[in-house]
Amino acid sequence: MDIFAVPTKPYSDQTFGTSGLRKKVSVFGQEHYLENAVQSIFDCLDNFEGKTLIIGGDGRYYNNHALQVIIKMAVANQFGHIIVGQDGLLSTPAVSHLIQKRQAFGAIILTASHNPGGKEGDFGIKYNISTGAPAPAALGEAFSKRCANIDRYWTSKIPDIDLSKQSEINISSTLIEIIDPVIDYAEYCQEIFDFEAIKKLFSSGFKMTFDAMNAVTGPYAKYIFEEKLGATPGTVVHGKPLPDFGGLHPEPNLTYAKDLVDLAYSEQAPDLCAASDGDGDRYMILGKSFFVTPADSLAVFAEYMEKIPFYKGKFYGAARSMPTAAILDAVCQKLKKECYQTPTGWKFFGNLLESQKISLCGEESFGAGTFHVMEKDGLWAILFWLNILALTGESPKKIVQKLWKKYGRFYTKTYSYHTDAAKDVDHLIDALSSKIPTLPGKKINNFVVQKVYLFDYTDPVTNEKTTNQGVVIDLSEDARIFVRKSGTSSSGATLKVYLSQKSKTSTPDPALFLTDLETAMQDLLQIQKYMGNKAEVSAT
């Protein structure tokens, strides 16, 4: 076996963010682009020779080519054991669990999460550390710095590995193991949830539709829901992972899972509709003619957490991302548990979970999880809902309405303005930030500005500070506007504006309730001036 160094030159755009490195497939297809990113990761790690590396992805276009490149490079960099999911598939939460179960040194995950796939779509690469968590900010910054200076990468001259079947292959001092991507994760889910109770729920006539969006969770869902839990065959739709996700945008929300939403609001609606995203770390829940918001879902988990035996006596506290509505805070206050507010980005939950300051965490974009894996987990969340439904015998609508009656209802709406010119977002946020001292006390539409501040975060465990994570505008009438720049797209930038208001009555008209706050937002931010009129709106 030949191991050799290949000369290369850095690319100026190789920067690892909170979600790793995401770019268009055409960008990753440039000569040495992928190799530079992978070698930069390896160059920033210490003492991994002879240890275990896990590799897998969500099956999107370019996944198979990238896997072969990375396997050859991992062999050349002297990893002793390489574990790869059959057909190159591994969901992000399954990778996190495998790292812990196999005591791996780390993992490379090939995904751009909820971003579109296909030849014209997006591709991504991220690294998870030995705890199963995503690489912390400091390590991501080190990857980026190394990318900017790289001059060579190591690879090996070995044949491509057949990933279509489970096998073990020895190449020099490295064992390459091709494993079933589903079984280990499914068995772990059985340890967490009461599968017998859920099986009885399905055998009672309970119906569910799960949309895998032609992404990685299809095989997991078919095995868990239909084979292990006895759900009706056909419960899982769009269950085959495809390189272009079958033309679907693999983000489980009201916009991109429209067919599922239409089903939930039809006369043929099953008892539960659910979906997951490209790499399996997000989810969406709907009952009959009823949408469960990310914030309400997280609050339901907190309310029922210790009723799940796996978590009995282990609910230490909870955390939510700042844009997520505050109903979780109310539940935690009632239960006398600490509730933290973090910036958007799963990495901010890692230290809180590891230090047992929290057991439950979630964010505004349907990511939720616990200490069971150090990633958000879409199928776990859906199984949690199924377990709650089996315990209570109630519908999702009834469960959430009881929550509202107890803690109040928070209405939210999210605006996403994407631009290829990131400076447009920067200019808007800079202009808003410059007004912060003058805004308190100002009347905007039917609201009075009470407090405005830049959201900074200090990690309660490490005291590491993260600054300028957005602008918070607290208004009268229990209303709030939160503005931030998002960098999860493969190009340009997205302005995210989150509206939230707690209702004083139990059943205001959802279509009208936030109208005044929307007008106040437009008046205050002057979005049209900076971003134009195009926005993707998610009303929750």
N, C-alpha and C positions, 0 to 999 in steps of 0.2 A: 504494500500500500504506500503510495506516494503522498507525502504531506509537504505543501509548499506555500510560500508567501506570494501574493499577487499585488503588485504595485497599484495604487489607486490615488485619487485626489478627492478632497472633500467637496460636498455640495453645501451651498450657503443656506438652504432651507431645511436642513435636517435638525429639527428641534423637537424634543420629547416634551409633550405637555402632560396634563393630569391623566389623559387617556392614552398615553404612549405617542407614537408617531403615526399620524394619519395623513394620507395623500391620495390623489387620484391614482388609479392603476397605471396610467401612462407615465406618471412620475416614478413610481416604484420600478417600472420597466426600463428605466435608464441604466446604462452600463454601470455596474458596481453599486447602484443606489441601495438595494437591499443588503448587499454584503457589507457595505460601510456601516449601516445601522446595526447589524448583528454583531460585527466585530467590535464596534464601539461599546456595545453592552458587555461583551465578554472582557474587553480590556479594562472595564471599570469594576470587575468582580475579582475577589481574592480567594485563593485556596479551593478552587472547585475541581481541580484535576482528580479524576477517578470517581467523582460524585455523580449524582443523578440529575438529569435535565428532562423536563417534560415539555413536549411540543404538541400543539394542536390548534385548531381554529374553527371558524364557523362555516367553512365550506364555500366561501365566496370565491369569485373569479381571482385567479393568481395564487390561490391557497396551495394547490398541489405543487406548482413549480417552486414556490417559496419553501415548502417543507423539504424538498430534496436539497435545495441550496443550504438550508440551515442544518440539516442532518450532516452533510459533508463537512460543514464548518465546525459543528460541535465535535465530530470525531477528530478533526485536525487540532482543535483546541484542548483535546485530551479529557473530555468528559468520559467517565467510565461506564455510564448506563444512560441510554436515551430511551424514553418512553413516549410513544406516539399513538394517538388514537387511530383506530381502524378507519381507512378512507380519509385520514387526516382530520377527523372530526373530534372535537372536544368542546363542550360548552365552557364558558368562563367559570361558573361556579363549580363545575365538575373538575376543572383543572385545580382550582383552589383546594378542593377536598383531596384530590390525588396527591398534591404536594404534601399535605399533612399525613395522609395515610402511608405514603411511600417514603416519607422523610426525605423528600427531594431537596436539592440545593436551591432550585428555582424552576421557573417555567417561562417559555416564550409562547405567547398567545397571538395568533394571527386573526385579527378582527378589526373592523371599523364599527363595531357595535350596531347601532340602529341606522347607520348611513347606507344609502343604496349600494347595491352590488353590480356585477357585470363588468364587461370590458371597459365601459365608459364610466363606471362607478368608482367607489372608494376601496382602499385597502389600508390595513393598519397592522402595526406590530407593537406589542407591549410586553413588559417583563414583570413577573410576579416573584416576590422573594420567598424565603424558606418558611415563613408563617402562612403563606397562601395569599397574602395581601399584595395589592399593586405596589410597584416600586415607589418609595417615598419621594418627596419633592427633591431632596438633596441628591438622590441617586439619579433621578431623571435629569437634573441639571448637569450632572457629571456625564451622562450619556451624550447630551447635547454638546458639551464642551469637547468631548473626545471626537465626535463627528466632525467638528470644525477643524480638527488637526490631524485626522487620520491619513496615513500614507501607505498602508498595506493591510491586507486581511489574509487570514490563514484558511486554507481549504484542503481537501483530500481527494485523491483520484480513486473513487469507488463507484460501482454501478448504482443506478437509482434503486431505491428500496421499494419492493412491492408492498403497498399499504392497503391492499384490498382484502387481505386475510390476516388473521391473528397468527403471529409467529415470533420466534426469537432468532436473531442473527448475530453471530460473533464476527466482528471485524477488528483484527489486531487485539488491542486490549479494551475494546468498547463493545458492550452488549446493547443491541438495538432490539427493543421489545415493542411489538405492535399489539395493542390491547383493545378489547371491547370498550368503547367509550361510555357505555350506558350503565353497565352492571354495578360497578363500585358506587356510583352516585345513587342509583336506585335503592341499593341495599342500605345506604346511609339514610335516605329519606324514610325508610321503614323503621329505623331506630328513633327518628324524631317524631313521627306522626302515628296516630292510631289507624293503621290500614284496615283493621277488621271493622272498625266503626264506619269508615268511609266505604268499604265494600258493602256493608249493610245499607248504607244510604243509596248506593247505585242499584242494589237489588230491590229496593223498595219502589223503583220506578223513576228515581231522580235522573234527569237528563242534563247533559252538558255538551257544549261545543267548544273545543279548543282550537284556535287558529295558530299554527306554528309558523305561518308566513313564509313557507318554503325555506326556513332557516334551520339552525342547528338543533332546536329542541324537538323537532319532529320525531326522531327515533326514541328519544327519552320519553316523550309524552305517550307515544303508542305503547311502549313497554309498560310504563307506570300506570296510565289511566285505563287502557284497554285490556292489557294482559294481567297485571297484578291486581287492579282494583275492580275489574269486571265492568267497566263502562261499555256501553253499546259500541260495537264495531262501527267505525265512521265518526266516532266522537272527535277524533283528531282530523282536522282538515288542513290542506296545504302542508302535509306532513313530510314531504320529501325534500331534503336540503338540495338546493339548486344554486349554481354559481352566480346567477343573476336574481336569485330569490323569486324566480318566475315572473319577473317584472314588478313584484310588489316592493313597496318601501317598508323594510322590516322594523317599523317602529310602532309599538302597540298603543295607539292613541285614537281619539275620535275621528281624526282626519284620515290616517293611513289604514286603519282597520275598519273602514266604512261598511264593508259587507257584513262584518260581525256585528257592528252597531245596529245596522238595519235589521238583522235577524233578531237581536235582543229586543227591539221595539216593534216586532211584528206579532201577528196572532200565533205564529208557529214558534215563538220564543221558547228555548229550553229553560230550565231552572237557573242555569249559570252559563254565561259566556266568558271566555278568558282567552288571552293571547300572550305571546312572549316575543322578544325581539331577536335580532340577528344572532347574537352570541349567547342568549339565554339568561341575561342578568336583569331584564326588566319584564314587566307584566302589565296586564289590564284586566279589570274585573267589571262585569255587568250582570245584574239580575234581570228579571223580566221588566222591560221598560224602565230600567234604573241603572244609572252609571255611578260607580263608586269612585270618588276622587282619590288621588294618591294620599292626600292628607287624612281623609276619613279612613281609608284602608289601614294606614299606619296606626291611627288611633284605635281602631278595632283590634289590631294585633296586640297593642298594649293592654287593652281592656281584658283580653282573653288569654294573655300569654301564660299565666301560671295555671291555667286550666289544661294546658298541654303538659303531660307528665315530664317530658324531656326538659322543660323549662321550670318545673316546680322548684321554688326556692332559689331560682337563678335569675330573677328579674332585678338587675342592679340599678338600672336607669335607662334612659333613652336619649336619642339625639336626632335632630332633623336638620336638613339644609335650610338656610335662611329663607329662600323663596317658598318653602312649604308652609301652608297655613297652620295656625297655632293651636289647633284642637288637640294635638298631642300634648302640648304643655298643660292643658286643662286636665287631661287624663292623668298625667304624671303627678300633678299637684294633688289630685284626689287620692292617688295611691301612695303619696309621700315618697316619690322617686324623683331624682334629679333629671332635668331635661336640658340638654345642651343645644345651642344653635351654631352650626358650622357653615363655612362657605360651601358652595356646590363643588362636588368632587369626592368620590368615595374614599380617597386616601385620608381625608380628614376624620373619618370614623375609626381608622385602624388602631391608633394608640388608645382611644377610648375603649374599644372592644378588648384589646389585649390586656389593659390594666384593670378590667372589670368595673370600670366606671359606668359602662352601659352594657345592655344585652341586646337592645333593639335599636335599629337606625333606619332612616329612609330619606328620600329626596323627592323633589317636586316632579321628576320625570319618570315616576313609577319604578324607582329602584328601592328595594327594601331588603333587609337581611338581619342576621344575628351573628353570634359567635360560632355558629355551626360551620360556616366557612367565612373566610375573610374577604368576601366579595358580596355584592348584591346578588339576589337569586330569584329569578322569575318563577320557576316551577315550585320552589319552596313556598313562595307566597301564595300560589294557587292551591297547593296542598294545605296550607294553613287555613285558607278560606273553606276548603272542603271539610277539614276537621271541625271547624267552628259550626258549619251547617249541620254536620252529623251530630254534634253535641247538643245543639239547640233545637233542631228541627224547624228552624225559622228561615225565611228568605233573606237574601242580602239586603233588600230594601227594609225589611222589618228590623234587622240588626242595626243598620245605620240610622234609621229613624229613632230608635231607642237611644243611640249615642247622642243624636242631636238634642233630644229631649233632656238628656242628662247634662250635657256640656255646652249646648249652643251650636248653631250652624254657621260655618265659615264658607262664604262664597268666594270663589277665585276665578280669575281669568288670566291667561298668559298670552302675550303678544311676542312674536318672533319676527324680527326684521333682519333679513340677511343681505349683506352687501359684499361685493368683491373687493371693495376699497375699505379696509379695516380702519382707515383714518376717519371715515364718516362716523363710526361708532365712538372713536376716541374724542372727536370734536364735540359730539353731543354730551358725553359724560363729563368732559372738561368744562363745558359751558354750565352744566347743571351743578358741578362741584363748586364752581366759582360763586354761585348764588347762595350756597348753604348758609352763610351768616345772615342773609337778608330775608330768608323765607319764613322762619318761625313767627307765628302770629298773623301771617298773611291769609286772607280769605280767597279761596280758589273754588269757584262754582259754589256748592253748598257746604263746603268743608273749610275748616281752619287748620292751617299747618301747625302742628304742635312741636315736632322735633325733626331735624334733618341731620344725617351724619353719614360719613363714610364707614362702611362695614369693615372693620379689622378683626382678626381672630388670633387669639393666643391659645396655643394647645395646652390644655390643663395638665397634661402629663410631662411634656418636654419643655414647655414655656416658649416654644418656637412661635414667632409671630408671622402672620400672613396678612398683608395690608392691601387696601384698595380693592376689596372684593365686591364692590357695588355701592350704590347710594340708597339709603333707607329713608323714606319720607313717611313719618307717622302723622296721620290726620285725625280730626275729630270723627265722631260716629263710628269708632272702632274700625277705621279704615287704614290701609297701608298701601303704598306704592314702593316697589323695590326694582331697581334698575341695575343691570350688570351686562358686561361683555362676555359672550360665550365663545370659546375657541375650539369646540368639538367638530366643526366642519373641516373638510379637507383643504378648503381654500377660503380666503376672505375672513369675515367675522360676522357674528350675529348679535344684534342687540336684543336682550331679553327684558321684557317689562312684565312684572307680576303684580296683579291687583288682588287685594284680599280685603274682605269686610265681613264682620260678624253681624248677623241679622238680629233684630230685636223682637221679631215675631217668628213664629214657628214655620210658616209656609208662605214667604213672599214669592212673587213671580220671578223665577230664575232668569227669565229673558229680560226682565226690566231692572232687577235689583241693583246691578252694577253700572247702570247707565250714567248716573251722576258722577261716579268715580272715573269712568272712562273719559267723560268730558273734561274732568279735572286733570287727568293724565295728559290729554292732548294739549290743554292750555299751558300746563306747567313745563312739559318737556319739549314742545315744539318739534315733534318728531318729523312732520312733513318737511320741515326746513332742512333737516339733516339726512333723513332716510327715505323720503318719498312716501308713497301710500301703500306699498306692498307689505302685507304682514300675514303670517300664518297665526290664526287665533284658536286657542283651545279654551273653551268655556267650561269650567268645572264648578 
